[in-house]
């Protein structure tokens, strides 16, 4: 049968004979995959603050151990562009479906192995080395997962609903964060500190295997996207997609990377850095601050669909421009709100920051996909997103901790303001395909 579907730029295309995916199956497959991936990613982020400094990086100075743990946290962001190039190559050559399955397996296996690793006391320096290797595997898998999930959604979207479809994989981020934070909160409430550090922290890493099984089952039931099927039918595939992206779309790659910068900085300041600073310098207990974060992440989840509706109606680029301005201004609230240290002020600060995060994150995936043609879209969108992760997220907890320790909490807000300024410039310069 012949059917019409829109590509990620919103233009309608006609496909040949293919098995069309049901909308519900497409949206669930894109959502469940990123939920699992981000759950795995966030349980590492939480453990990097609460567990790894004590079990994998023993040091006389707790701050030094924390910074070493944050260094392994950063490894995944440098692995993600590698994953983008590797999985993007096969996603643009073989297809979205098979590549998404491989990316999910890579991420899932790495996460489960982390839950089985012995600590420093058992095997010495081999422990942090193995932890770093597994963290690299997590980044490799997520580097291939995100772009494929966004394309699975947007390349099956009907006209006028591209941003709406594209926000479903983005919605996996707050859901994954909520599940990871809720799991650690439950463990903190039901286990003693000794039990938590002995075995409790391992439970979410090992249990992620069940989620991966569900994700694989759903992914294997979907068919190839109509847009990529057209690429196959018209023999438009390129031999080396990553080389084509750098050679023919270099300017767009740089601008797309900067477009994602503020989003990454904001999120990891609101999550990893805030959890670390709140439980060490502001005097919150681990369960208290996790509760604040879980409350705030609700606003993250609610504003993602709101931003998608707004972006479909008023445009992705315009939506991202005004939200980026708001993020820059939000940076000036670090000192008076987060620095105040009271539960009410911190909750309000976190809720506002994560609400802005949802507003920018919702349309971002669709916008990045629209920058590239279908034959290199998997590679191009993935590279821009993950290069943005290197610049914006890999060092954010480390830099923010260093800035706050040496220059005060207000300096972290200036860091966010600078990132938003660079993103705004990129948005003003870029042109949507």
C-alpha positions as CSV (number, residue, x, y, z in Angstrom):
1,X,0.0,0.0,0.0
2,X,1.1,3.6,-0.5
3,X,0.9,6.0,2.5
4,X,1.8,9.5,3.4
5,X,3.9,10.4,6.4
6,X,5.9,13.5,7.3
7,X,9.6,13.6,7.7
8,X,11.2,15.4,10.6
9,X,11.0,18.7,8.8
10,X,7.3,18.4,8.5
11,X,7.1,17.9,4.8
12,X,4.8,15.1,3.5
13,X,6.4,12.3,1.6
14,X,5.0,9.2,-0.2
15,X,6.4,5.9,0.7
16,X,6.2,2.7,-1.2
17,X,5.0,-0.7,0.0
18,X,5.7,-1.0,3.7
19,X,4.2,-2.1,7.0
20,X,3.0,1.1,8.6
21,X,3.6,1.3,12.4
22,X,0.6,2.1,14.6
23,X,1.0,5.5,16.3
24,X,0.6,4.0,19.8
25,X,3.3,1.4,19.2
26,X,5.7,4.0,17.8
27,X,5.2,6.4,20.6
28,X,5.5,3.8,23.3
29,X,8.6,2.3,21.6
30,X,10.3,5.7,21.5
31,X,9.3,6.5,25.1
32,X,10.1,3.2,26.8
33,X,13.6,3.1,25.2
34,X,14.7,6.5,26.4
35,X,13.0,5.9,29.8
36,X,15.2,2.9,30.3
37,X,18.3,4.6,29.0
38,X,17.9,7.6,31.2
39,X,16.9,5.5,34.2
40,X,20.3,3.7,33.8
41,X,22.1,7.0,33.2
42,X,20.5,8.7,36.2
43,X,21.1,5.9,38.7
44,X,24.8,6.3,37.9
45,X,24.5,10.0,38.4
46,X,22.9,9.5,41.8
47,X,25.3,6.9,42.8
48,X,28.2,9.1,41.7
49,X,27.1,11.5,44.5
50,X,25.9,9.1,47.2
51,X,27.9,5.9,46.8
52,X,31.0,5.9,44.5
53,X,33.1,8.5,46.4
54,X,33.0,6.2,49.5
55,X,33.2,2.7,47.8
56,X,35.3,3.3,44.7
57,X,37.4,6.4,45.4
58,X,38.6,6.3,49.0
59,X,40.5,9.5,49.9
60,X,41.3,11.4,53.1
61,X,39.6,14.5,51.6
62,X,35.8,13.9,50.8
63,X,35.8,16.7,48.3
64,X,38.7,15.0,46.3
65,X,36.8,11.7,46.3
66,X,33.6,13.5,45.1
67,X,35.6,15.2,42.2
68,X,37.1,11.8,41.2
69,X,33.6,10.3,41.1
70,X,32.4,13.2,39.0
71,X,35.3,12.5,36.6
72,X,34.0,9.0,35.9
73,X,30.6,10.6,35.5
74,X,32.0,12.7,32.7
75,X,33.5,9.8,30.8
76,X,30.1,8.8,29.4
77,X,29.6,12.2,27.8
78,X,32.9,11.7,25.9
79,X,31.7,8.2,24.9
80,X,28.4,9.4,23.6
81,X,29.7,11.0,20.3
82,X,31.6,7.7,19.7
83,X,28.2,6.0,20.1
84,X,26.6,8.6,17.8
85,X,29.1,7.9,15.1
86,X,29.0,4.1,15.4
87,X,25.3,3.6,15.9
88,X,24.5,6.5,13.6
89,X,26.5,4.9,10.8
90,X,24.4,1.7,11.0
91,X,21.2,3.7,11.7
92,X,21.7,5.6,8.4
93,X,23.0,2.6,6.5
94,X,20.9,-0.4,7.8
95,X,18.0,1.2,9.5
96,X,16.6,2.7,12.7
97,X,15.0,-0.4,14.2
98,X,18.0,-2.8,14.3
99,X,20.3,0.0,15.5
100,X,18.0,1.0,18.4
101,X,17.9,-2.6,19.6
102,X,21.8,-2.8,19.6
103,X,22.0,0.6,21.5
104,X,19.6,-0.6,24.1
105,X,21.6,-3.8,24.7
106,X,24.9,-1.9,25.0
107,X,23.5,0.4,27.6
108,X,21.7,-2.3,29.6
109,X,24.6,-4.7,29.8
110,X,26.9,-1.9,31.0
111,X,24.5,-0.9,33.7
112,X,23.9,-4.4,35.1
113,X,27.7,-5.0,35.3
114,X,28.1,-1.9,37.4
115,X,25.8,-3.4,39.9
116,X,28.0,-6.5,40.1
117,X,31.4,-4.7,40.5
118,X,33.4,-5.2,43.7
119,X,34.5,-2.0,45.5
120,X,38.0,-0.6,46.1
121,X,38.3,-2.5,49.4
122,X,38.1,-5.8,47.5
123,X,40.2,-5.3,44.3
124,X,41.9,-2.0,44.8
125,X,42.5,0.4,41.8
126,X,41.0,-2.1,39.5
127,X,37.5,-1.2,40.9
128,X,37.5,2.4,39.6
129,X,39.0,1.3,36.3
130,X,36.2,-1.2,35.7
131,X,33.7,1.4,36.8
132,X,35.0,3.8,34.3
133,X,34.9,1.1,31.5
134,X,31.2,0.4,32.3
135,X,30.5,4.1,32.4
136,X,32.0,4.4,28.9
137,X,29.7,1.6,27.8
138,X,26.7,3.5,29.2
139,X,27.7,6.5,27.2
140,X,28.3,4.5,24.1
141,X,24.7,3.1,24.2
142,X,23.0,6.3,25.0
143,X,24.9,8.0,22.2
144,X,23.1,5.7,19.8
145,X,19.8,5.5,21.6
146,X,18.7,9.1,21.7
147,X,18.9,10.0,18.0
148,X,17.2,6.8,16.9
149,X,14.4,7.2,19.4
150,X,13.7,10.8,18.2
151,X,13.8,9.7,14.5
152,X,11.5,6.7,15.3
153,X,9.0,9.2,16.5
154,X,9.4,12.2,14.1
155,X,9.8,10.1,11.0
156,X,6.4,8.4,11.7
157,X,4.7,11.7,12.6
158,X,1.7,13.1,10.7
159,X,1.9,16.7,9.4
160,X,1.5,19.3,12.0
161,X,2.4,17.0,14.9
162,X,6.1,16.5,14.4
163,X,7.1,18.3,17.7
164,X,4.3,16.4,19.5
165,X,5.6,13.0,18.4
166,X,9.2,14.2,18.9
167,X,8.6,15.0,22.6
168,X,7.7,11.4,23.5
169,X,11.4,10.2,23.6
170,X,12.2,13.4,25.5
171,X,9.5,12.5,28.0
172,X,11.6,9.5,28.9
173,X,14.1,11.8,30.6
174,X,11.9,12.9,33.5
175,X,10.2,9.5,33.8
176,X,13.6,7.8,34.0
177,X,14.8,10.4,36.5
178,X,11.7,10.0,38.6
179,X,12.1,6.2,38.6
180,X,15.8,6.4,39.6
181,X,15.3,9.0,42.3
182,X,12.3,7.1,43.6
183,X,14.2,3.9,43.8
184,X,17.1,5.4,45.7
185,X,14.6,7.2,48.0
186,X,12.8,3.9,48.7
187,X,16.1,2.2,49.4
188,X,17.2,5.0,51.7
189,X,14.0,4.7,53.7
190,X,13.9,0.9,54.0
191,X,17.5,0.1,54.5
192,X,20.1,1.2,57.1
193,X,23.1,3.1,55.9
194,X,25.2,0.0,56.3
195,X,22.8,-2.1,54.3
196,X,22.5,0.6,51.6
197,X,26.3,0.7,51.1
198,X,26.7,-3.0,51.4
199,X,24.2,-4.1,48.8
200,X,21.2,-1.7,48.5
201,X,22.8,0.6,45.9
202,X,23.3,-2.4,43.6
203,X,19.6,-3.2,43.3
204,X,18.6,-0.5,40.7
205,X,21.6,-1.3,38.5
206,X,20.8,-5.1,38.4
207,X,17.0,-4.6,38.2
208,X,17.4,-2.5,35.1
209,X,17.7,-5.8,33.2
210,X,14.0,-6.3,33.6
211,X,13.3,-2.9,32.0
212,X,15.7,-3.7,29.2
213,X,13.8,-6.9,28.5
214,X,10.5,-4.9,28.1
215,X,12.2,-2.4,25.9
216,X,13.6,-5.0,23.6
217,X,10.2,-6.7,23.2
218,X,8.6,-3.5,22.1
219,X,11.4,-2.5,19.8
220,X,11.4,-5.8,18.0
221,X,7.7,-5.4,17.1
222,X,8.1,-2.1,15.2
223,X,8.8,-1.7,11.4
224,X,11.2,0.6,9.7
225,X,10.2,4.3,9.5
226,X,8.6,5.4,6.3
227,X,11.2,8.2,5.8
228,X,14.2,5.8,6.0
229,X,12.3,3.3,3.8
230,X,12.1,6.0,1.2
231,X,15.9,6.5,1.5
232,X,16.4,2.8,0.8
233,X,13.9,2.7,-2.1
234,X,15.5,5.7,-3.8
235,X,19.1,4.5,-3.0
236,X,20.0,7.7,-1.2
237,X,22.2,6.2,1.4
238,X,25.7,7.6,1.8
239,X,28.8,5.4,2.3
240,X,30.1,7.0,5.5
241,X,27.4,9.1,7.2
242,X,29.7,10.6,9.8
243,X,32.2,11.8,7.2
244,X,29.3,13.3,5.2
245,X,28.1,15.2,8.3
246,X,31.5,16.7,9.0
247,X,32.2,17.5,5.3
248,X,28.8,18.8,4.1
249,X,27.1,19.9,7.3
250,X,29.9,21.2,9.5
251,X,28.4,24.6,10.2
252,X,25.1,23.1,11.2
253,X,26.9,20.6,13.4
254,X,28.6,23.4,15.4
255,X,25.4,25.4,15.7
256,X,23.3,22.4,16.7
257,X,25.9,21.5,19.4
258,X,25.7,25.0,20.8
259,X,21.9,24.9,20.6
260,X,21.9,22.0,23.1
261,X,24.5,23.6,25.4
262,X,22.2,25.5,27.8
263,X,19.8,22.5,28.1
264,X,22.6,20.2,29.3
265,X,24.1,22.7,31.7
266,X,20.7,23.5,33.2
267,X,19.7,19.9,33.8
268,X,22.9,18.7,35.4
269,X,23.1,21.8,37.6
270,X,19.5,21.0,38.8
271,X,20.2,17.3,39.4
272,X,23.8,16.1,40.0
273,X,25.3,19.4,41.3
274,X,22.3,20.4,43.3
275,X,22.1,16.9,45.0
276,X,25.8,17.1,45.8
277,X,25.7,20.7,47.2
278,X,22.4,20.2,49.0
279,X,23.5,17.2,50.9
280,X,27.0,18.5,51.8
281,X,26.8,22.3,52.1
282,X,23.2,23.1,52.7
283,X,22.6,20.5,55.4
284,X,19.9,18.4,53.8
285,X,19.8,14.6,54.4
286,X,19.9,12.3,51.4
287,X,16.1,11.4,51.6
288,X,15.2,15.1,52.2
289,X,16.9,16.3,49.0
290,X,15.7,13.3,46.9
291,X,12.2,14.2,47.9
292,X,12.7,17.8,46.8
293,X,14.1,16.6,43.5
294,X,11.3,14.2,42.9
295,X,8.7,16.9,43.6
296,X,10.5,19.3,41.2
297,X,10.9,16.8,38.4
298,X,7.1,16.7,38.1
299,X,7.3,20.2,36.6
300,X,9.9,18.9,34.1
301,X,7.5,16.2,32.9
302,X,4.5,18.6,32.7
303,X,6.2,21.3,30.6
304,X,7.6,18.9,28.0
305,X,4.2,18.3,26.3
306,X,3.3,21.9,26.8
307,X,6.4,23.0,24.9
308,X,5.7,20.5,22.1
309,X,2.2,21.9,21.6
310,X,3.5,25.4,21.6
311,X,6.3,24.5,19.2
312,X,4.0,22.9,16.7
313,X,1.8,25.9,16.7
314,X,4.4,28.7,16.9
315,X,7.6,27.1,15.6
316,X,10.4,25.2,17.2
317,X,13.1,27.8,16.8
318,X,11.0,30.7,18.2
319,X,10.1,28.5,21.2
320,X,13.7,27.7,22.0
321,X,14.8,31.3,21.7
322,X,12.4,32.7,24.3
323,X,13.0,29.8,26.7
324,X,16.8,30.2,26.4
325,X,16.5,33.9,27.4
326,X,14.5,32.7,30.4
327,X,17.2,30.2,31.3
328,X,19.8,32.9,31.2
329,X,17.8,35.1,33.6
330,X,17.2,32.1,35.8
331,X,20.9,31.9,36.5
332,X,20.7,35.0,38.6
333,X,18.5,33.2,41.1
334,X,21.2,30.7,42.2
335,X,22.4,33.0,45.0
336,X,19.2,34.3,46.4
337,X,17.1,31.1,46.1
338,X,19.3,28.1,46.1
339,X,21.9,29.7,48.3
340,X,19.2,30.5,50.9
341,X,19.2,26.9,51.9
342,X,15.6,26.6,53.2
343,X,13.4,23.8,52.0
344,X,10.7,26.2,50.6
345,X,13.2,28.3,48.6
346,X,15.2,25.3,47.3
347,X,12.0,23.5,46.2
348,X,10.7,26.7,44.4
349,X,14.2,27.1,42.8
350,X,14.4,23.5,41.7
351,X,10.8,23.5,40.3
352,X,11.3,26.6,38.3
353,X,14.6,25.4,36.9
354,X,13.2,22.0,35.9
355,X,10.1,23.6,34.4
356,X,12.4,25.6,32.1
357,X,14.2,22.4,31.4
358,X,11.0,20.8,30.1
359,X,10.2,23.9,28.0
360,X,13.6,23.7,26.2
361,X,14.0,19.9,26.1
362,X,10.6,19.2,24.6
363,X,11.2,20.7,21.1
364,X,15.0,20.3,21.1
365,X,15.1,16.7,19.7
366,X,12.8,17.7,16.8
367,X,14.7,20.8,16.1
368,X,18.1,19.0,15.9
369,X,16.6,16.3,13.6
370,X,15.3,19.0,11.3
371,X,18.8,20.3,10.7
372,X,19.8,17.3,8.6
373,X,18.5,15.4,5.6
374,X,17.2,11.8,6.1
375,X,20.2,10.0,4.7
376,X,22.5,11.4,7.5
377,X,19.9,12.4,10.0
378,X,20.6,9.6,12.6
379,X,24.3,10.5,12.7
380,X,23.9,14.3,12.5
381,X,21.2,14.6,15.1
382,X,23.0,12.3,17.5
383,X,26.3,14.0,17.1
384,X,24.9,17.5,17.8
385,X,23.0,16.3,20.9
386,X,26.0,14.4,22.3
387,X,28.6,17.0,21.5
388,X,26.3,19.3,23.4
389,X,26.5,16.8,26.2
390,X,30.3,17.0,26.3
391,X,30.3,20.8,26.4
392,X,27.3,21.3,28.6
393,X,27.0,18.3,30.9
394,X,30.2,16.3,31.2
395,X,32.0,18.9,33.3
396,X,29.0,20.8,34.7
397,X,29.0,19.1,38.2
398,X,32.8,19.4,38.4
399,X,33.0,23.0,37.3
400,X,29.9,24.1,39.4
401,X,31.4,22.5,42.5
402,X,34.7,24.2,41.9
403,X,33.1,27.6,41.2
404,X,30.8,27.4,44.2
405,X,33.6,26.4,46.5
406,X,36.0,29.1,45.4
407,X,33.7,32.0,44.4
408,X,30.3,31.3,46.0
409,X,27.0,29.8,44.7
410,X,26.2,32.9,42.7
411,X,29.1,32.2,40.3
412,X,27.3,28.9,39.3
413,X,24.4,31.1,38.0
414,X,26.8,33.2,35.9
415,X,28.1,29.9,34.4
416,X,24.5,29.0,33.4
417,X,24.0,32.5,32.0
418,X,27.1,32.2,29.8
419,X,25.9,28.8,28.4
420,X,22.5,30.3,27.7
421,X,24.1,33.2,25.8
422,X,26.0,30.8,23.5
423,X,22.8,28.8,22.9
424,X,20.9,32.0,22.0
425,X,23.5,33.1,19.5
426,X,23.4,29.6,17.8
427,X,19.6,29.8,17.6
428,X,19.7,33.2,16.0
429,X,22.2,32.0,13.4
430,X,20.7,28.6,12.5
431,X,18.2,28.0,9.7
432,X,15.8,25.1,9.9
433,X,15.8,22.6,7.0
